[in-house]
Amino acid sequence: MGKHILILEGDGIGPEIVREARKVLDVINTKFDLGLTFENDHMGGCAIDAYGVPLADSTLEKARKADAILLGAVGGPKWDKLDRSIRPEKGLLKIRSQLGLYANLRPALLYPQLVDASSLKPEVVSGLDILIVRELAGGIYFGEPRGIRVLENGEREGYNTYKYSESEIIRIGRTAFEMARKRNGKVCSVDKANVLEATMLWREVMDTLHKEYPDVELSHMYVDNAAMQLVRAPKQFDVLVTGNMFGDILSDAAAMLTGSIGMLPSASLDKEGRGMYEPCHGSAPDIAGQGIANPLATILSVSMMLRYSLGYPQVADAIEVAVGKVLDQGYRTADIYTEGKTKVSTSQMGDAVVAALNA
């Protein structure tokens, strides 16, 4: 029986980029006789408009039953004035938590055709291939207590709780070590163990877990230094593993090394390898509806879905080869455009990938 995919287009440019990814899914479904089935629903701002909440229980139930989920992006100024408890981003946090999506894989891979699009010198970024493994279900984004309170003097104070248990650290650490075994055998664990107790424990647990992986090299780095090193000498890294907040920030920094965040896919996996797949970028409401968004991160997220959750690595390879061919042909959306190349729209880029797959 074929695998079932839940598609959540989301907000802003979400519907535009997911539309192109769906073109690719339809082509590979026919070309490779995969028997995939699809279902659409809402999450984020569009779900607030449709259901009154950013993630309806009925949608969550569909997500539980699906073999994989493809997400566009959520959020936008339309919903910014809503109560914090029902803003679009709450749907994203809820689905990650409820489905146990603890491992966020964010590759920062520079296609050789896009060396000139990077803001760094070619010799610094050429050949870049980093995998950031971000813990996704814990840390300060989920820690309790949290809130905004009024002090005795009448001043308001915002507070959050940063915490990690040993089991949470072991779980994400194991994912990082296993991924490193399939790559270049190096893990750099990023923390702030000089000032944060939660990350002191993180470092201790990583050192203990490393004994199970003697074939993998483990190093540690403070997050501020890691940010600097990503810009100074990014090719020193193979797999970076870190907590939720640090991973959120560092992966966006790494994205710009590749020329554009519009090129970067991501996977959020549970312990069984089922997951949700989405581009690393946000909903970009400022360019929504203009047909200029880059769909390649979403298309490459489909590739990750086929590789990690659906069990079709050869089909994943075919999509990645097709993206490479399109870049070879000089097609560029606005975010990766350089002089002498052919600027194309969102739908034209999707059509070009489909043509490359059919060639």
C-alpha positions as CSV (number, residue, x, y, z in Angstrom):
1,M,0.0,0.0,0.0
2,G,1.3,3.4,-0.9
3,K,2.4,6.0,1.6
4,H,0.1,8.9,2.7
5,I,1.2,12.5,2.8
6,L,-0.5,15.3,4.6
7,I,0.1,18.7,2.9
8,L,-0.2,21.9,5.0
9,E,0.4,24.9,2.7
10,G,0.3,27.4,5.5
11,D,0.6,31.2,5.1
12,G,2.4,33.9,3.1
13,I,4.4,32.3,0.3
14,G,3.5,28.8,1.7
15,P,0.8,28.0,-0.9
16,E,3.1,29.2,-3.8
17,I,6.1,27.1,-2.9
18,V,4.1,24.0,-1.9
19,R,2.3,24.2,-5.2
20,E,5.6,23.7,-7.0
21,A,6.7,20.9,-4.6
22,R,3.3,19.2,-5.4
23,K,4.2,19.3,-9.1
24,V,7.3,17.4,-8.3
25,L,5.5,14.9,-6.1
26,D,3.0,14.2,-8.9
27,V,5.7,13.6,-11.4
28,I,7.8,11.2,-9.3
29,N,4.6,9.5,-8.1
30,T,3.8,8.6,-11.7
31,K,7.4,8.2,-13.0
32,F,8.4,5.8,-10.2
33,D,5.0,4.2,-9.6
34,L,5.1,5.1,-5.9
35,G,1.4,4.9,-5.2
36,L,1.5,8.0,-2.9
37,T,-1.7,9.5,-1.7
38,F,-2.3,13.1,-0.6
39,E,-4.5,15.1,1.7
40,N,-4.6,18.9,2.3
41,D,-5.5,20.8,5.4
42,H,-4.6,24.0,7.3
43,M,-2.1,25.0,9.9
44,G,-1.0,28.5,11.1
45,G,-2.9,31.7,10.3
46,C,-5.0,30.0,7.6
47,A,-6.2,27.5,10.2
48,I,-7.1,30.4,12.6
49,D,-9.2,31.8,9.8
50,A,-10.8,28.4,9.0
51,Y,-11.1,26.8,12.4
52,G,-10.4,29.6,15.0
53,V,-7.2,27.9,16.2
54,P,-3.7,27.5,14.6
55,L,-3.9,23.7,14.7
56,A,-7.3,22.0,14.9
57,D,-7.6,18.6,16.7
58,S,-8.9,17.1,13.4
59,T,-5.8,18.3,11.6
60,L,-3.5,16.9,14.3
61,E,-5.3,13.5,14.0
62,K,-4.7,13.5,10.2
63,A,-1.0,14.3,10.9
64,R,-0.8,11.3,13.3
65,K,-2.1,9.0,10.6
66,A,0.1,10.3,7.8
67,D,3.4,8.7,6.9
68,A,4.9,12.2,6.4
69,I,3.8,15.8,6.4
70,L,4.8,18.6,4.0
71,L,4.6,22.1,5.4
72,G,4.9,25.4,3.7
73,A,5.4,28.2,6.3
74,V,3.2,29.8,8.9
75,G,2.6,33.3,10.3
76,G,2.2,36.9,9.1
77,P,1.3,40.4,10.3
78,K,-2.4,39.6,9.8
79,W,-2.4,37.6,13.0
80,D,0.3,39.4,15.0
81,K,-2.2,41.2,17.2
82,L,-4.0,38.0,18.4
83,D,-3.5,36.7,21.9
84,R,-0.1,34.9,22.1
85,S,-1.8,31.6,22.9
86,I,-3.4,31.3,19.5
87,R,-0.9,32.9,17.2
88,P,0.1,30.9,14.0
89,E,3.5,29.8,15.5
90,K,1.7,28.0,18.3
91,G,0.4,25.5,15.8
92,L,3.9,24.7,14.7
93,L,5.1,24.2,18.3
94,K,2.0,22.1,19.1
95,I,2.5,19.7,16.1
96,R,6.2,19.3,16.9
97,S,5.4,18.5,20.6
98,Q,2.3,16.3,20.0
99,L,4.0,14.2,17.3
100,G,7.3,13.9,19.2
101,L,9.3,15.6,16.4
102,Y,12.5,16.0,18.4
103,A,15.2,15.9,15.7
104,N,15.4,18.8,13.3
105,L,17.9,18.1,10.5
106,R,19.0,21.3,8.7
107,P,21.6,20.7,5.9
108,A,23.6,23.7,4.8
109,L,24.8,22.5,1.4
110,L,26.3,24.9,-1.1
111,Y,25.6,24.0,-4.7
112,P,28.7,24.7,-6.7
113,Q,26.6,26.7,-9.2
114,L,25.7,29.2,-6.4
115,V,29.1,30.0,-5.1
116,D,28.8,33.6,-6.4
117,A,25.4,34.0,-4.6
118,S,27.0,33.5,-1.2
119,S,27.9,36.6,0.8
120,L,31.3,35.1,1.6
121,K,34.4,34.6,-0.6
122,P,34.3,31.5,-2.8
123,E,37.3,30.0,-1.2
124,V,35.6,30.1,2.2
125,V,32.4,28.4,1.2
126,S,33.1,26.4,-1.9
127,G,32.4,22.7,-1.1
128,L,30.4,23.6,2.0
129,D,28.4,20.6,3.4
130,I,27.2,21.0,7.0
131,L,24.3,19.2,8.8
132,I,22.9,21.0,11.8
133,V,21.0,18.7,14.1
134,R,18.7,20.9,16.3
135,E,16.8,19.5,19.3
136,L,13.2,20.5,18.5
137,A,10.9,19.5,21.3
138,G,12.5,20.9,24.4
139,G,14.7,23.8,25.7
140,I,13.6,27.4,26.3
141,Y,10.8,27.3,23.7
142,F,8.8,24.8,25.7
143,G,10.2,25.2,29.2
144,E,7.8,26.1,32.0
145,P,7.2,28.4,33.9
146,R,7.1,31.2,31.4
147,G,5.2,34.4,30.9
148,I,5.0,38.1,31.6
149,R,4.3,39.2,35.2
150,V,4.0,42.4,37.1
151,L,6.5,42.9,39.9
152,E,5.7,44.5,43.3
153,N,7.0,47.9,42.0
154,G,4.6,47.8,39.1
155,E,7.3,47.0,36.5
156,R,6.6,44.2,34.0
157,E,9.0,41.3,33.7
158,G,9.2,38.6,31.0
159,Y,10.6,35.2,32.0
160,N,11.3,31.8,30.3
161,T,12.8,28.5,31.5
162,Y,15.7,26.8,29.7
163,K,15.8,23.1,30.7
164,Y,16.9,19.8,29.3
165,S,16.7,16.3,30.8
166,E,19.3,13.7,30.3
167,S,17.0,11.6,28.2
168,E,16.3,14.5,25.8
169,I,20.0,15.1,25.4
170,I,20.8,11.5,24.8
171,R,18.1,11.2,22.2
172,I,19.3,14.1,20.1
173,G,22.9,13.2,20.7
174,R,22.4,9.7,19.4
175,T,20.8,11.1,16.2
176,A,23.8,13.4,15.7
177,F,26.3,10.6,16.1
178,E,24.4,8.3,13.8
179,M,24.2,10.9,11.1
180,A,28.0,11.6,11.5
181,R,28.7,7.9,10.9
182,K,27.0,8.3,7.5
183,R,29.0,11.5,6.7
184,N,32.6,12.5,7.7
185,G,32.6,11.2,11.3
186,K,32.7,14.5,13.1
187,V,30.3,15.9,15.7
188,C,30.6,19.4,17.2
189,S,28.3,19.9,20.1
190,V,27.4,23.5,20.7
191,D,26.5,24.9,24.2
192,K,27.0,27.7,26.6
193,A,28.4,25.5,29.4
194,N,30.4,28.4,30.9
195,V,27.3,30.1,32.2
196,L,24.1,27.9,31.7
197,E,23.6,24.9,33.9
198,A,21.3,23.3,31.4
199,T,24.1,23.2,28.9
200,M,26.7,22.1,31.5
201,L,24.6,19.0,31.7
202,W,24.3,18.9,27.9
203,R,28.1,18.8,27.6
204,E,28.5,16.1,30.3
205,V,25.8,13.9,28.7
206,M,27.4,14.3,25.2
207,D,30.8,13.2,26.6
208,T,29.2,10.1,28.2
209,L,27.3,9.2,25.1
210,H,30.4,9.6,23.0
211,K,31.8,6.4,24.5
212,E,29.3,4.5,22.5
213,Y,30.7,6.1,19.3
214,P,34.5,5.8,19.5
215,D,34.6,6.0,15.6
216,V,33.1,9.5,15.7
217,E,35.2,12.5,16.6
218,L,33.5,14.8,19.2
219,S,34.3,18.4,19.9
220,H,32.6,21.1,22.0
221,M,32.1,24.8,21.2
222,Y,30.4,27.7,22.9
223,V,27.6,29.1,20.8
224,D,29.1,32.5,20.4
225,N,32.3,31.0,19.1
226,A,30.3,28.7,16.8
227,A,28.5,31.7,15.3
228,M,31.9,33.3,14.6
229,Q,33.4,30.1,13.2
230,L,30.5,29.6,10.8
231,V,31.4,32.9,9.2
232,R,35.2,32.5,9.6
233,A,35.8,28.9,8.5
234,P,32.5,27.0,8.0
235,K,34.0,24.0,6.3
236,Q,35.6,22.9,9.6
237,F,32.2,21.5,10.6
238,D,30.5,18.2,9.6
239,V,27.6,17.7,12.0
240,L,26.6,20.4,14.5
241,V,24.3,19.3,17.3
242,T,22.7,21.8,19.7
243,G,19.6,22.8,21.6
244,N,16.4,24.3,20.3
245,M,17.2,28.1,20.5
246,F,20.9,27.9,19.5
247,G,20.0,25.6,16.6
248,D,17.3,28.0,15.4
249,I,19.8,30.9,15.3
250,L,22.8,29.0,13.9
251,S,20.9,27.3,11.1
252,D,19.7,30.6,9.8
253,A,23.3,31.9,9.8
254,A,24.5,28.8,8.0
255,A,21.7,29.3,5.5
256,M,23.2,32.5,4.2
257,L,26.5,30.8,3.6
258,T,24.8,28.8,0.8
259,G,23.6,31.9,-1.0
260,S,20.0,32.0,0.2
261,I,17.8,30.5,2.9
262,G,15.5,29.8,-0.1
263,M,17.7,26.8,-0.9
264,L,17.6,25.1,2.5
265,P,15.2,22.2,3.3
266,S,14.6,20.7,6.7
267,A,13.3,17.5,8.3
268,S,11.7,17.2,11.8
269,L,11.7,13.5,12.8
270,D,10.3,11.4,15.6
271,K,11.9,8.3,17.0
272,E,10.5,6.1,14.3
273,G,11.7,8.3,11.4
274,R,8.3,9.7,10.6
275,G,8.4,13.4,10.1
276,M,7.4,16.8,8.9
277,Y,9.3,18.4,6.1
278,E,9.5,22.2,5.4
279,P,11.8,24.8,4.1
280,C,14.0,26.6,6.6
281,H,12.7,30.0,5.7
282,G,9.5,31.7,7.0
283,S,6.3,32.8,5.3
284,A,7.8,36.0,3.8
285,P,4.5,37.9,3.7
286,D,6.3,40.9,2.1
287,I,6.7,38.9,-1.2
288,A,3.6,36.7,-1.0
289,G,1.5,36.6,-4.1
290,Q,4.3,38.1,-6.3
291,G,5.5,34.8,-7.8
292,I,9.1,35.5,-6.9
293,A,9.6,33.1,-4.0
294,N,12.2,30.3,-4.4
295,P,10.5,26.9,-4.3
296,L,13.7,24.9,-4.2
297,A,14.0,24.6,-0.4
298,T,10.5,23.1,-0.4
299,I,11.3,20.8,-3.4
300,L,14.5,19.6,-1.6
301,S,12.4,19.1,1.5
302,V,10.4,16.6,-0.6
303,S,13.7,14.9,-1.4
304,M,14.5,14.6,2.3
305,M,11.0,13.2,2.9
306,L,11.5,10.5,0.4
307,R,14.9,9.7,1.9
308,Y,14.2,9.7,5.6
309,S,10.5,8.8,6.0
310,L,9.2,7.2,2.9
311,G,12.2,4.9,2.1
312,Y,12.9,5.9,-1.5
313,P,16.5,7.2,-1.5
314,Q,16.9,6.7,-5.2
315,V,13.9,8.9,-5.9
316,A,15.4,11.5,-3.5
317,D,18.6,11.3,-5.5
318,A,16.7,11.9,-8.7
319,I,15.1,15.1,-7.4
320,E,18.5,16.5,-6.2
321,V,20.1,15.7,-9.5
322,A,17.2,17.5,-11.2
323,V,17.7,20.6,-9.1
324,G,21.4,20.6,-10.0
325,K,20.6,20.4,-13.7
326,V,18.2,23.4,-13.4
327,L,21.0,25.4,-11.7
328,D,23.4,24.3,-14.4
329,Q,21.0,25.7,-17.0
330,G,21.3,29.0,-15.3
331,Y,17.8,29.4,-13.9
332,R,17.5,31.6,-10.8
333,T,14.8,33.0,-8.7
334,A,15.3,36.6,-7.4
335,D,17.0,35.5,-4.2
336,I,19.8,33.6,-5.9
337,Y,20.0,35.7,-9.1
338,T,23.4,36.9,-10.3
339,E,24.2,38.8,-13.5
340,G,24.3,36.6,-16.6
341,K,21.8,34.1,-15.3
342,T,18.1,33.7,-16.3
343,K,15.7,35.1,-13.7
344,V,12.5,33.0,-13.4
345,S,9.3,33.0,-11.3
346,T,8.3,30.6,-8.6
347,S,6.2,28.5,-11.0
348,Q,8.8,28.6,-13.8
349,M,11.4,27.2,-11.4
350,G,9.0,24.4,-10.4
351,D,8.4,23.7,-14.1
352,A,12.1,23.6,-14.8
353,V,12.6,20.9,-12.1
354,V,9.7,18.9,-13.5
355,A,11.2,19.1,-17.0
356,A,14.6,18.0,-15.7
357,L,12.9,15.0,-13.9
358,N,11.1,14.1,-17.2
359,A,14.2,14.5,-19.4
